[in-house]
Structure formats: C-alpha cells, structure tokens
Amino acid sequence: MQAQLDHLVVAARSLAEGIAWCREMLGFEPVAGGEHPLMGTHNRVFALGGTAYPRAYFEIIAIDPAAPRPAHARWFDLDTEAMHAALARRPRLVHFVAASNDAAGAVAALAEFGIERGPLVAAERNTPAGLLRWKISVRHDGARLFDGALPTLIQWDSPHPADSLPASGIALASLAATHPDAARLRQAFGAIGLRHVAVQEGPANLVAELDTPRGRVRLESQGA
C-alpha cells in the first residue's frame, strides 16, 4: 500500500476571497476549477511542481452559495462554527488529501488503529479536459481528524487533474505537521504508506512551504 500527497486544501469564506488571497500571497490567480454537486462546494485549482511532489496540485475551496445545501455534512469541516470563525479572519491552509493505490485498504488499515476515516464516496467534476472521477473518504460528520493533519484519502478513476493543468510557476518545497498526538499520527501515516510528510510533536499545525513568484511562502493551518 502506498500513498502520496495529492493536493493541498486552502478553504475560504467565498471563492472570490480565496482567489484574491492567492493573488496577494502567491502571486498567481488560478482559473481552472468547477463545482462539486455532491458537497455543495466549488473550487479553483493549479498545478504544483516540486521534486518530492511531482503530481500534486493546490485547491482553493469554498461553499457554493448557488448550490443546494446537501443533506449531509460537507467535507473538510466546512459546516462547523469553528471553521466559519477561522475563515472569517482569512482564507487558510486547512488540510491535505493523499492519493492511495488502495484507498479501501487504507481506510481499513486506519480502522485497525481505531481511526474512522470514513467510507469511500464516489464523486465527479466536469472540466474542459473531460470528466474527472474519483473515490474519496468522507466521514458522515465531515470531520478532517487530527486538526486537519490526517489526510483525506482519494483514489482516482480517471486521469489525474494535474496531468491537464498548466504550469503555475509555484512549487511545493515541503509539507510538515505538528500535533500533540504525533506518535499516533505517525502510526497512521505508516499504516497507509504515506511518505514525504514530516511529523513532530507540538501544537496542532500543518505547514506548507512553497516557492512562488513572490519568493518562499509559508502557509500554516494554526490549528484551524
């Protein structure tokens, strides 16, 4: 079983706020993206370069005000009051998603440690390059777990979106997590075969360092 970073997740109160934040912080304005009818969200995405993360991309996500509210909780804690309060201050890095070659096996491996990552849900999104289809782990309560430091799991049933995204001039240099329960988080990473994400004990935080047109930029979740 192997897993690797699929994409970083930056959440915003609105997609317009997220795009403006990206332009100011990273010196880049993404135009690719679309809607997630299953979750009532929409996004903008762009490719990330980087030696350790060759097929990773960056997602800015927000609740879609034009979409019907789903009957279930939205992913990534987007319906919680705590997340609403965090995003009222500014868009921020909140999570990451890991691509697995055996997502069902990875969910089962986490369950053996008493971690319920959630069932795999089929999802899709139309793009100019064609229909994207994937299976993704989503808990019924929409929780990320470990303050966002335990990745959501994804397995692609279509070509990977990074294959059709143009170069952005932004590269991910590193991704690391700190957490009070670092030992258990390391066990979870080992169980799903995740590499290239360092874990240390400390206050809950997810830290991504990116090389951008504005120089090196450090993004932190800061416990959101």
C-alpha positions in Angstrom: 0.0 0.0 0.0 1.4 3.4 -1.0 0.1 6.9 -0.6 1.4 10.3 -1.6 0.3 13.9 -1.4 -2.4 14.5 -3.9 -3.3 18.1 -3.1 -3.3 20.9 -0.5 -6.6 22.3 0.6 -7.0 26.0 1.3 -10.5 26.9 2.4 -12.1 30.4 2.1 -15.3 32.0 3.1 -16.0 32.6 -0.5 -14.3 31.6 -3.7 -13.7 35.3 -4.6 -11.9 35.8 -1.3 -9.8 32.7 -1.9 -8.8 33.8 -5.4 -7.9 37.3 -4.1 -5.9 35.8 -1.3 -4.0 33.6 -3.7 -3.2 36.5 -6.0 -1.8 38.5 -3.0 0.0 35.7 -1.2 1.3 33.6 -4.0 1.4 36.0 -7.0 -0.8 33.7 -9.1 -4.5 33.8 -10.0 -6.0 30.3 -10.7 -8.7 30.0 -13.4 -9.2 26.2 -13.6 -11.8 24.6 -11.3 -15.5 23.8 -11.1 -18.4 22.7 -8.9 -18.9 19.7 -6.6 -22.7 19.0 -6.7 -22.4 16.2 -4.1 -21.0 18.6 -1.5 -22.3 22.0 -2.5 -18.8 23.4 -2.9 -16.8 24.9 -5.7 -13.0 25.4 -6.3 -10.1 26.7 -8.2 -7.0 24.6 -8.7 -3.5 24.8 -10.1 -0.5 22.5 -10.5 2.3 22.4 -8.1 5.8 21.4 -9.1 8.5 20.1 -6.7 10.8 17.1 -6.7 9.1 15.3 -3.8 5.6 16.0 -5.0 5.6 15.7 -8.8 1.8 15.2 -9.3 0.5 17.4 -6.6 -1.9 20.4 -7.0 -3.3 23.2 -5.0 -7.0 23.6 -4.3 -8.9 26.7 -3.0 -12.4 25.6 -1.9 -15.5 27.3 -0.6 -19.1 26.7 -0.1 -21.0 27.4 -3.3 -23.8 29.8 -2.5 -25.6 28.9 -5.7 -25.7 25.2 -4.9 -28.4 23.5 -2.8 -27.3 22.7 0.7 -26.5 18.9 0.8 -28.5 16.7 3.2 -25.2 15.6 4.8 -22.2 17.5 6.3 -19.8 19.0 3.8 -16.3 17.7 3.7 -13.3 19.4 5.4 -15.3 20.7 8.4 -16.7 23.4 6.2 -20.1 23.4 8.1 -18.6 23.8 11.6 -18.8 27.1 13.5 -15.1 26.8 14.3 -14.2 26.7 10.6 -16.5 29.6 9.9 -14.8 31.6 12.6 -11.3 30.8 11.2 -12.2 31.6 7.6 -13.9 34.9 8.7 -10.4 36.1 9.5 -8.8 35.0 6.2 -8.5 32.0 3.9 -6.1 29.4 5.2 -4.5 26.1 4.7 -6.7 23.6 6.5 -6.0 20.1 5.2 -4.4 17.9 2.6 -5.5 14.9 0.5 -3.4 11.8 -0.1 -3.8 9.6 -3.2 -3.7 5.9 -2.5 -3.3 3.0 -4.8 -5.7 1.1 -2.4 -8.0 3.6 -0.7 -10.3 0.9 0.6 -7.3 -0.9 2.1 -6.0 2.3 3.6 -9.4 3.0 5.2 -9.4 -0.5 6.7 -5.8 -0.1 7.9 -6.7 3.1 9.8 -9.7 1.4 11.3 -7.4 -1.2 12.9 -5.9 1.7 14.8 -9.3 2.9 15.9 -9.4 5.7 13.4 -12.6 6.0 11.3 -11.5 7.9 8.2 -15.0 7.5 6.7 -16.5 5.5 3.9 -15.3 6.0 0.3 -17.8 8.2 -1.7 -17.9 8.4 -5.5 -17.6 11.9 -6.8 -17.1 13.6 -10.1 -16.5 17.0 -11.7 -16.6 18.2 -15.3 -13.6 20.0 -16.7 -12.6 21.3 -20.2 -10.2 18.3 -20.4 -13.0 15.8 -19.6 -14.8 14.3 -16.7 -12.9 13.7 -13.5 -14.0 10.7 -11.4 -12.7 9.6 -8.0 -13.5 7.9 -4.8 -12.8 9.9 -1.6 -13.1 9.2 2.1 -15.7 11.4 3.7 -16.9 11.0 7.3 -20.7 11.4 7.9 -19.8 14.4 10.2 -17.4 15.9 7.6 -14.5 15.9 10.1 -10.9 16.1 8.9 -9.4 14.5 12.1 -6.2 15.4 13.9 -7.0 19.1 13.3 -6.6 18.5 9.6 -3.2 16.7 9.8 -4.5 13.3 8.9 -5.2 13.3 5.2 -8.4 12.5 3.5 -7.9 9.6 1.1 -8.5 9.6 -2.6 -8.2 7.2 -5.5 -8.6 8.4 -9.0 -10.8 6.6 -11.5 -9.9 9.0 -14.3 -6.7 10.7 -15.5 -5.2 12.8 -12.7 -6.2 16.5 -12.8 -2.5 17.6 -12.6 -2.0 16.0 -16.0 -4.0 18.7 -17.7 -3.3 21.7 -15.5 -0.8 24.3 -16.9 2.3 25.1 -15.1 1.8 27.7 -12.4 5.4 28.7 -11.5 4.7 27.5 -7.9 6.5 24.5 -6.4 5.8 22.8 -3.1 9.1 22.6 -1.2 7.9 20.8 1.9 4.9 19.7 3.9 5.0 19.0 7.6 2.6 18.6 10.6 2.9 19.1 14.3 0.4 17.6 16.6 0.0 16.8 20.4 -0.6 13.1 19.4 2.3 13.0 17.0 3.1 9.3 17.8 -0.4 8.2 16.7 -0.3 10.4 13.7 3.0 8.8 12.6 1.4 5.4 13.1 -1.5 6.4 10.9 0.9 7.7 8.2 2.8 4.4 8.3 -0.4 2.4 8.1 -1.4 4.0 4.8 2.1 4.1 3.4 2.3 7.9 3.3 5.8 9.4 2.6 7.3 12.9 2.4 5.2 14.5 5.2 7.2 15.1 8.4 5.5 14.8 11.8 6.7 16.3 15.1 5.1 16.7 18.5 3.7 20.2 19.2 0.6 22.4 18.9 -1.7 21.3 16.0 -0.4 22.8 12.8 0.0 22.0 9.2 2.9 23.8 7.4 3.5 24.0 3.7 6.4 25.9 2.2 6.1 27.0 -1.4 8.5 28.6 -3.9 6.4 31.3 -5.7 6.9 34.3 -7.9 6.9 36.3 -4.6 9.7 34.1 -3.1 9.4 31.4 -0.4 5.9 31.5 1.2 5.0 29.6 4.4 1.3 28.6 4.8 0.1 27.4 8.2 -3.2 26.0 9.5 -2.5 27.1 13.0 -5.0 24.6 14.5 -7.9 25.6 12.3 
